[in-house]
Amino acid sequence: MAKTRLNGSMTSSMPKKMTLDGFRAAMDAGRKLAMLTCYDFTTAKLLERAGIQLLLVGDSAANTILGYENTLPISQDFLIEITRAVRRGAPNSFVMADLPFGSFSTRSQGIRNAVKFIKETGADSIKIECTRGHLGLIQGLADAGVAVFAHLGLTPQRVGLIGGYKTQGKTAHDALMIADLAADLVNSGAAGILLETVPPQVSELICGHLDVPVIGCGAGPACHAHVVVLHDLLGLSERNPKFAPNLGDGGAAIIKAAERYASDIVSEEYPKPAHCYEMPKDELAELKQQVKHWNGDVDE
């Protein structure tokens, strides 16, 4: 990929707008793609400059941005607002957004909310944590023209039912159940699959039998793209899942900068004259005169 210099550093330049067809073309060519979670305009802009072509506005924002213990409390309105911000920051990226817990409890509700999401945010696709009961919803969304990625394996919105954040598909029976459901979802119109926290044999089975993009989130090397939470990648999380690489020490960098800032204020190193705005000399003279009147310090 071509290189360009931005703000004094070398970074990958984005190609033309990444679309679902572009994702499929990369899959057919055997070219793996990187996906990261993203929740704001500034980060989206930086990730697009870095050449990240797939962005996920995940309901993981409930944990990383809002500080909840799980993803259940986050609202659709909040996700819509931050998805708009990501879209503005990364106009050429393929932006996928989660439908949050409770927003697709029925087929009609799910179709209504998914269409609303696409219309109001400009996202390229939505992602839904699926069970077999969602086959009709997936078909309805496909009929409505919405590109849907079906999320299988570990589904955090169902953490109460599955008994915690546990690896899924560890038995032959469970692996085949996931693969069968993936096939049925694709036959119902799913544009792709996202597999979370499953053994690599599960993704190998699905990628070998389905002709749609498969995104892995701790699902092994067979997947056509891989996604991790950006905060895990940058070292901003207190605890990373096993599959998430830690490629930075962003937390330490933020703490160091904040400590330096506070220290400079205490020592009066900040602000210096270079940080201050100047008043024109004639206005300064006028101000001094007016201050005398204001203080009653005027010669009669």
C-alpha positions in Angstrom: 0.0 0.0 0.0 1.3 3.5 -0.8 2.8 5.6 1.8 2.3 9.2 2.6 3.7 11.6 5.2 1.3 13.0 7.7 2.3 15.3 10.6 5.9 14.2 10.2 5.4 10.5 10.4 5.0 7.7 7.8 1.7 6.0 7.6 -0.3 4.0 5.2 -2.6 5.9 2.9 -6.2 4.8 2.6 -7.3 3.4 -0.8 -10.7 4.3 -2.2 -13.8 3.7 -0.1 -13.9 0.2 1.4 -17.2 -1.5 0.6 -18.7 -4.9 1.2 -17.6 -5.8 -2.3 -14.1 -4.7 -1.5 -14.2 -6.9 1.6 -15.3 -9.8 -0.5 -12.6 -9.1 -3.1 -9.9 -9.1 -0.4 -11.3 -12.5 0.9 -11.2 -14.0 -2.6 -7.6 -12.7 -3.1 -6.6 -14.2 0.2 -5.7 -10.8 1.6 -6.4 -10.5 5.4 -7.8 -7.3 6.7 -7.5 -5.6 10.1 -10.5 -4.3 12.0 -10.4 -2.3 15.3 -13.1 -1.0 17.5 -13.6 2.8 17.4 -15.9 5.1 19.3 -15.1 8.7 18.3 -14.2 11.1 15.5 -10.6 11.8 16.3 -9.6 8.1 16.7 -11.5 7.2 13.5 -9.5 9.8 11.6 -6.2 8.4 13.0 -7.1 4.8 12.3 -8.1 5.6 8.7 -4.8 7.4 8.2 -3.1 4.3 9.6 -4.7 2.2 6.8 -7.3 0.4 9.0 -10.1 -0.3 6.5 -12.6 -1.9 8.8 -14.0 -0.2 12.0 -16.4 -1.6 14.5 -18.5 0.7 16.6 -19.1 -1.9 19.2 -21.4 -2.1 22.2 -18.1 -2.7 24.0 -18.2 1.1 24.3 -20.3 0.3 27.4 -17.2 -1.0 29.0 -14.4 1.1 27.5 -16.2 4.5 27.3 -19.0 4.3 29.9 -17.4 2.1 32.5 -20.1 -0.6 32.8 -19.3 -4.1 33.8 -21.0 -5.5 30.7 -22.5 -4.3 27.4 -26.2 -4.6 28.4 -26.8 -1.0 29.7 -25.7 0.9 26.5 -28.5 2.6 24.6 -29.1 2.7 20.9 -29.2 6.5 20.9 -25.7 6.6 22.3 -24.4 4.1 19.7 -26.0 6.0 16.9 -24.4 9.3 18.1 -20.9 7.8 18.3 -21.3 5.9 15.0 -22.1 9.2 13.3 -18.8 10.6 14.8 -16.8 7.6 13.5 -18.4 7.9 10.1 -17.4 11.6 9.9 -13.8 10.8 11.0 -13.4 7.8 8.6 -15.4 8.4 5.4 -13.4 5.8 3.4 -13.5 3.0 6.0 -16.1 0.2 6.2 -18.0 1.0 9.3 -19.9 -1.7 11.2 -22.1 -0.9 14.2 -23.7 -3.1 16.9 -27.4 -3.3 17.5 -27.5 -3.1 21.3 -29.2 -5.4 23.8 -32.9 -5.1 23.7 -33.1 -3.4 20.3 -34.0 -6.5 18.2 -36.2 -8.6 20.6 -38.7 -9.0 17.8 -38.4 -9.2 14.0 -40.3 -5.9 13.4 -38.4 -4.1 16.2 -35.0 -5.3 14.8 -35.8 -4.3 11.3 -37.0 -0.9 12.4 -34.0 -0.2 14.5 -31.5 -1.5 12.0 -32.9 0.6 9.2 -32.9 3.6 11.6 -29.3 2.9 12.4 -28.2 2.8 8.8 -30.2 5.9 7.7 -29.0 8.1 10.6 -25.4 7.1 10.8 -24.2 6.2 7.3 -22.8 2.9 8.6 -22.0 0.3 6.0 -23.4 -2.6 8.0 -24.8 -3.6 11.4 -23.8 -6.5 13.6 -26.3 -8.7 15.6 -25.5 -11.3 18.2 -27.6 -14.1 16.7 -29.3 -17.3 17.8 -31.4 -19.6 15.6 -34.4 -17.5 16.5 -33.0 -14.6 14.5 -33.1 -16.3 11.1 -36.3 -14.5 10.2 -34.9 -11.2 11.3 -31.8 -11.7 9.2 -33.9 -12.5 6.2 -36.1 -9.4 6.8 -33.0 -7.2 7.0 -31.6 -8.6 3.9 -34.9 -8.0 2.1 -34.8 -4.4 3.4 -31.3 -3.9 2.0 -29.3 -3.9 5.2 -25.9 -5.7 5.2 -25.8 -7.8 8.4 -22.9 -9.6 10.0 -24.1 -12.3 12.4 -22.1 -12.6 15.6 -21.7 -16.1 16.9 -19.6 -17.9 19.5 -19.2 -15.9 22.6 -22.1 -13.4 22.5 -21.6 -10.9 25.4 -25.3 -9.7 25.3 -26.2 -13.2 26.4 -23.6 -13.5 29.1 -26.3 -14.1 31.7 -27.6 -17.2 29.8 -24.2 -18.7 28.8 -22.8 -18.4 32.3 -20.0 -15.9 31.8 -17.4 -15.0 29.3 -16.5 -18.5 28.3 -14.9 -20.1 25.2 -17.6 -21.5 22.9 -17.5 -24.4 20.5 -15.0 -26.5 22.5 -16.8 -29.8 21.9 -17.4 -31.4 18.5 -21.1 -31.1 19.0 -21.0 -27.4 19.9 -18.6 -26.6 17.0 -21.0 -28.2 14.5 -23.9 -26.4 16.1 -22.1 -23.0 15.5 -21.2 -24.0 12.0 -24.7 -25.1 11.1 -26.2 -21.9 12.5 -23.6 -19.8 10.5 -24.7 -21.6 7.3 -28.4 -21.1 8.0 -27.8 -17.4 8.8 -25.9 -16.9 5.5 -28.7 -18.8 3.6 -31.1 -16.4 5.3 -29.2 -13.4 4.0 -26.3 -12.6 6.4 -23.5 -10.8 4.5 -20.9 -12.2 6.8 -20.1 -13.8 10.2 -18.2 -12.6 13.2 -16.8 -15.4 15.4 -15.8 -14.6 19.0 -13.7 -16.7 21.4 -13.9 -20.1 19.6 -11.2 -22.6 18.9 -9.5 -22.2 15.5 -11.1 -25.4 14.2 -14.5 -23.7 14.3 -13.4 -20.9 12.0 -11.6 -23.3 9.7 -14.8 -25.3 9.3 -16.9 -22.2 8.7 -14.4 -20.5 6.4 -14.0 -23.7 4.4 -17.8 -24.0 3.7 -19.2 -20.5 3.5 -18.5 -18.0 0.7 -18.8 -14.8 2.9 -16.3 -12.8 4.9 -15.6 -14.2 8.4 -14.2 -11.9 11.0 -12.4 -13.4 13.9 -12.4 -12.0 17.5 -10.2 -14.6 19.1 -11.2 -17.2 16.5 -7.9 -18.3 15.0 -6.0 -17.6 11.8 -8.4 -19.0 9.2 -10.6 -15.9 9.4 -10.6 -13.3 6.6 -10.3 -10.4 9.0 -9.5 -10.0 12.7 -10.9 -7.5 15.2 -9.8 -6.5 18.7 -10.8 -3.7 21.1 -8.6 -0.7 20.4 -8.2 -0.1 24.2 -6.7 -3.6 24.6 -4.3 -3.0 21.7 -3.1 0.3 23.2 -2.6 -0.9 26.7 -5.5 1.1 28.0 -7.4 -1.8 29.5 -6.8 -3.2 33.0 -7.1 -6.7 31.7 -6.8 -8.0 28.1 -8.4 -11.1 26.8 -6.0 -13.9 25.8 -6.4 -13.2 22.0 -5.8 -9.4 22.2 -2.2 -8.3 21.5 -0.9 -5.4 23.6 1.1 -3.2 21.2 1.4 0.0 23.1 1.5 1.5 26.6 -1.1 4.2 26.1 -2.1 4.2 29.7 1.4 5.0 30.9 1.8 7.7 28.3 -1.5 9.4 29.4 -0.5 9.2 33.1 3.0 10.6 32.4 1.6 13.5 30.4 -1.1 14.3 33.0 1.5 14.2 35.8 3.8 16.5 33.9 1.0 18.9 33.2 0.0 19.0 36.9 3.6 19.4 38.0 4.2 22.3 35.6 1.2 24.1 37.0 2.3 23.7 40.6 5.8 24.9 39.7 4.4 27.7 37.6 6.2 26.4 34.5 2.8 26.6 32.8 1.4 28.8 31.4 4.3 30.7 30.0 4.1 33.9 27.8 4.1 31.7 24.7 0.8 30.2 25.8 -0.9 33.5 26.3 -2.8 35.7 23.9 -1.8 39.4 23.4 -4.0 42.5 23.5 -3.2 45.2 21.0 -1.1 48.0 22.6 -3.7 50.7 22.1 -6.3 48.5 23.7 -4.0 47.7 26.6 -3.4 51.3 27.2 -7.2 51.9 27.2 -7.7 49.0 29.5 -5.2 50.4 32.0 -7.0 53.8 32.0 -10.4 52.2 32.4 -9.1 50.1 35.3 -8.0 53.3 37.1 -11.6 54.5 36.8 -12.9 51.2 37.9 -10.7 51.2 41.0 -11.6 54.9 41.7 -7.9 55.7 41.3 -8.4 58.8 39.1 -6.7 62.2 39.6 -9.2 65.0 39.7 
